[in-house]
Amino acid sequence: MQVTCLAVTGITKTHELEHTHSMLTHLRDRMADALRRATEVEQLLADPETVKDAPRLAALGREHHRLAEVVRKVNRYRKAEAELTDARDMANGDDADFAAEAKAEVERLELECTTLEKALLPLLIPRDPLDDRPAIFELRAGTGGDEAALFAADLLRMYTRFIERKGWRIEGISFSDGTLGGVKEAVFKVMGDGAFGLLRWESGVHRVQRVPATESQGRIHTSAATVAVLPEAEEVDVKIEDKDLRIDVFRSSGPGGQSVNTTDSAVRITHIPTGLVVSQQDQKSQLQNKAKGMEVLRARLLDLRLSEQEAERSRMRKSQVSTGDRSAKIRTYNFPQGRVTDHRVGVTLYDIDRVLDGDLGPFLDAIALANAEESLSG
């Protein structure tokens, strides 16, 4: 008889038990599939033919690295299940002292199993091929004037700290500062293992509630900043015809080296069929600005195409976990109460300083779990 690790407390409705049973069945099926795939990948990596194919070897290497964590957690989960079965048998024994000790062990193992289930779920859902791509991260001040720009600067520091902790790299694309040390717009590329797959959940409207530094009456203001996270597009993803582009050059403005402000090095690229416009002036030469601008344009065109495909397939997420809707309010940062609330998964932390220092783990973990549960139940 197979014993479930998931502890059920209180009065549980029949449909909740059925849902739990269904989720665990799906989870175990995915575990078995992952273990089979891990064995296949190891065999393929040992195949001399694979070694001759550098791109395939690299892809399998990345998959092997990802599956190694899955295998480790699955093995620990199965071990905990076996230990839990034994502990439950001992808890039902006649020796009262021994049974009490066994019951404590049952509680510990049930908690460990539940923790492992939550950790395994996001690892076992079908992986989006774009998840391992670098991310094009676009941060802009929204409604709220100078206060919105100051909030955008806070978010930029938060994301920079988060990215540094992940050991990822940042490559600047464009930056526009505001007054009082704020940020009007920051566009940069994030390179690292699973960068787009993790940061994609940050797309949307971030709202702040606080007393601005310029507020003399002590009134709380609400401002906003928007985040858009796009997968880096490769040339094979999006084919752009020269005839579909209008490229204008102009003199850069703002801070920069002497060559930046004295030559027509800035570039504005308009994609005529879609009306998308990208301006780039942070690089020293017109050629560099055009290359960076085309990189951003490709990412936006790929994002547009993916959004259209999702709309056609009606792949709407019930919990708003993965809509990526730029108009969706995803998170509120309330300074007077010291709290940060993620509206998609209902997670609130009363430690705003820690969050703004780059600790986004609790939110991203909850979103990944909610997305995984929905994928399994669907």
N, C-alpha and C positions, 0 to 999 in steps of 0.2 A: 504493500500500500504506500502510495507516494504522499508525503506529508508536506503541506504548503508552509512556506516560511512566513507568509504574510499573516500577522496577528490581527484578529478581528476583535475589537473591544466594544462593550455596550450592546445595545439592541441593534442588530444589523438587519436591514430589510432584505428580502429575498432577491430583488433585482441588483442590490449592491454586491451580494455574495456571488451572483451569477456573473456580474461584471468583473469582480476580482478573479474568479475562476477563469474567465475568458482571457483576461490580461495575462495571467500566469501561464496559461497554455500557449498564447502567442509568444510570451517571453521565452519559454523553454524551447519552442520551435526555432526562434531566432538564435538562441544559444547554440543549438545543434548545428544550424546552418553556418554560424560563424566559426565553430570548431572545424567543420568540414572544409570551409574555405581557407582557414589558416593552414591546414595540412596541404591543400592544393597549392597555395602560394609558396610554401617551403619547397615542395617538389619542383615547381616551375623555376624557382631561383637556383636550384641545383642543376637544372637542365643546361647543357652547354649551348644550346640554340638561343636560350634567353640571354646569355652573356653577350652574344653577338649583336643583340638588338638593344642599343643603349637607352632609347626612350622607354621601351617596355621594361627593361631592367630597373630603371629609376621609378617607374610607376608601381611595379611590384614591390620594390623596396619600401616605398611610402606606405603601401597597403600592409606589408608585413609589420612595419613599425606600429601602425594603428591597431592591427589585430592582436599584437602581443599583449597590449593592455586588456583587451577583451578576454583573451584566453586566461590571463592571470585572474581576472575577476570572476570568470565563469568557474574556474577550478576552486576558487575560494568559496563561491556560492554553493557549489555542490558539496563541498566538505562541510560547510555550515549546516546544510540540510540534513546530512547524515548524522552530524553531532546533535542536531535538534531532535531527530527521531529517537536517538538513544536517551537524551535528557528527558524527553517526555515519558518514555517508558519507565525510567528511574523515578520520575516525579510521582508516578502512580503506584509506587511500591508500598510495602507495609511499614518500613522503617521510617518513622516520622521525621527524625533528624536528617536522615539521608534524603528523604523526599523534599524537605524544605530547601536543602542545598541545591537539589536538582531543579526545583522550581525557579530558583534565582538564576541558574544557568539557562533555563528555558527562556526567561525574559531577556537575558543578554543576547542569546542567539537569535531570538525573534527580531530584536532591534538591529543586529548585525545583518540579518537577511534582508530586512526592509531597506536598510541603507544601501546594501549591494544591489538590490533591485532598482532603486532610484538611480544609482550610478551606471548600471548596465543599460537601462532603457534608451538613453540618448545614443549610446554606442552601437546599438543593434538595429536602429531604423535604417532604411535604405539611404545611402549617402549621396548627396547632390554632387555631381562631378565638379561643380563650380566652387565647392567649399574650400578646396585647397588653393584656389587662386589668390594672388595678392588682391587687396581691397583698395579701391579708390574712395577715399573718405572726404566728404564735403560737409563742412560745418559753416552755418551762416546765422548771423544775428537776425532775429525776427522782430515781432512787434515789441515796442518798448524803448526805442531810441538808444541813448547812451547806456542805460541800464541793461538793455538786451545785449549790447556789444560787450559790456563787462561780464555778463553771464556767459556769453560765448567764449570769452577768454578763460573763465573758470572751467568750462567744459573741455576746452582745448588742453588745459593743463591736466585735467582728469584723465582724458584719453591718452595723453602722452605718457603719464605715469603708468596707466594700465598696460600700454604697449611695451614699455620698458620692462615691466615686471614679467611679461610673457617672453621676453628675450627676442622680440621682433624688431624690425628696422623700419624707420620712417624716411621717406624721400619726399621732400617738399615739391609741390607743383605750383601753387600760387597762394599769396597771402595779402590781405588788405586789412590794415589796422584801423581802429576807430579812435575817437578822442578818449581821454582819461585812461589810456592803457587798455582799451577794449579791442575786440576783434570783429570786423565786419564780415570777413569771409576767410576761411582757411581750407585749402584743398591739398591733400597729400596722399601718397601711396604707402600702404602698410604691407610689408613683406614678412612672412613667417608661416609656420606650419598651421594651416587651417584659418588663416587671417580672415578671409571673407566669410567663411562658415560661422565664425563666432561673432564678428562685428556686425553682420547683416541685421541682427536683432536690434541694433541701436538706431535704425532708421525711423524717423518720425519727429514729432514735436516734443521738445523738452521745455517744461514750464518752471519758472522760478517765482517764489513768493518771498519778498524781503523788503526791508526799508532801504532804499537806494542811498548811496553816499551823498547825493545831491538833494535829498529830501529833508527840508528843515522842520517839517511838522511831525515827523516820526511816523508817517503813514506807510502802510505796507502796499507795495506795488506788485503787480503781476506782469512779468515779461516772458519772452520765449526765444528759443533758438531752434533751428531745424538741423537735422542730421540726415544725410543721404549716404548710404554705403553701397557701392556698386562693385561687381566683380571686374577685375582687370580684363579687358577684351583683347584677344589676340586677333591678328589680321585675318585669320581663317574664320573667325566667328562673325565678323562684320566686314562685308566688302563695300568699300566706299569709292564711288566713281568720281574722278576729277571734275566731271561736268556737273556733279551735284553739289560742288563746293563753291562758295564765294569767299575769297580770302582778302581781307583789308589789312593794311599795315599802317601804323601810326606811331607817334613818339610816346615813349613810356613816360609816366608821371610818378611822382612820389620818390622815396629814397632809392638810391642805386648808384652804381659806379658811373664814371664819367661817360662811358660809351653807351650806357643804358638810356641816359636822358638826352643825348645829343644826336641820336640816330633814330630812324624809323624802324626800331627793332620789335615793337609790340605787334601782336598779331590778333586779329579777330576772325574766327572761322565760322561761317554760317552754312549749316547743312540745309540746302534749299528744300528738299522733299519734306522734311519734318519741321523745319523752322528752328531747330536747335542752334544756339549760338554759344561759342566758347571764346573767351578772351584770355590771352596769356601775355604777360609782360615781365615776369620775374627773372627770366634768363637773360644772358648777356647779348645773345645774337638772335636775329630774326629766325634763323634756321632752328635754333634750340627751342625758341618759343613755339614755332610751328609744330615741332615734334611733340612737345609736351601737350599742346592744345589738341593734337590729333589723338593722343593717348586718352585724354579726358572725353573727347567726342566719341571715340569707339566705345568706351565704357558706358556712356549715356545711351548710345544707340542700342547696345546689347541689353541694358536694363529696360529700355522701352520695348524691345522685342520680347523679352521674357515676361514683362507685365502684360503685354497683349496676349501672349500664349496662355498665361494663367487665367486671364479673364475669359478667354474662349473656352477653356476647360472647366470653368466655374470652380476653381480650386480655392474657394474662400475658406479661411480658417475660422471656426466657430468662436475661438477664444481670442481672436485678433493677434495671435502669437506671431504669425508670419505673413501678415498682409503687406507689410512694408509701405503702407499708405502714408505718404508724406504729410497728410493732414491729420493723421491719428495722433492724439495726445498720448504719449506712451509713459511719461514719467514726470512727477512733480517734485521739486526740491523746495521744501518749506523751511526757511532759515529760522523764523521765530520759534518753531516747534522742534527744530533740529531733526526733521524727518525727511526721508526720501521714499516716495511711493511709486511702485511700478503698477500702472493701471491694468495692464494686460493679464497679469497673474495674481494681482492683489497682494503683493509682497511689500511690506513697509519696514524700513530700518530707521531707528532713532539714533543714527550716528552719521550725520551729514558730512562731518569732517573726514571720516574714514572713506566714505563713498567718493568725495571730491578728491581724495588722495589716490584714487584709482582702484579701489576695491569694489569691483562690479560683480564679483563671483556669485554672491547670493541671488542677484537678479538673473544673471545669465544661466545659472544652474536651474533655477525655477522655470525659466522659459524653455530651456532645452528639454526638461522633464515633461512639461505640458505638451510640447510639440511631439515628443516621442509617444506619450500616452494616446494622443489623438491619432497619430499615425497607426498605432497598433490596434486601437479600437475601430478605426475606419476600415 
